[in-house]
Amino acid sequence: MDITLVQGDITEQPVDAVVNAANSSLMGGGGVDGAIHRAGGAEILQECRRLRDTSHPDGLPAGDAVATTAGRMPAAWVIHTVGPVYSTSEDRSATLASCYRRSLEVADGLNAAGVAFPAVSTGVYGWPMDDAARIAVRSVQESSTTVGEVRFVLFSPDAYEAFARALGHNTGPIP
């Protein structure tokens, strides 16, 4: 698998699937979630509502993932995953790692060749960027997947640098 870094807008990536750092309601929100819902249009929200009415009446649990159409975006699908809120008193690293692993499992089920990930849980969920990057990169590298390209799409130069460091020296175990 090729892992690449891009500084830019995840909604503009010409890949098979983009990963949404969603909230558990699947109804849109701020940050990456809001940008994806705005760019993709009503079709994404319509499929999210269908998921809430059928397979996920209580919402999507943290660490899990599910796919919908990508609507008007260049990608075919959006893989929604719910990251954990960062905590200094409880280690939630395994849940964050699960976001990446489960998203790749869903991508495999879609036969997606290319997947674009944001830095899950680093926005309003408060996960420190360097640690989030380390967990993300290691989780992807250790996943058994048929996805050929994983693209981390980072919005800021600081996020890009954190992921570049994580790719450069992958030390330390992940959950």
Buried (B, 14 or more C-beta within 10 A) or exposed (E): EEBEBBBBEBBBBEBBBBBBBBBBBBBBBEBBBEBBBEBBBEBBBEBBEEBBEEEBEEBBEBBBBBBBBBBEBBBBBBBBBBBBBBEEEEEBBBBBBBBBBBBBBBBBEBEBEBBBBBBBBBBEBEBEBBBBBBBBBBBBBEBEBEBEBBBBBBBEEEBBBBBBBBBEEEEEEBE
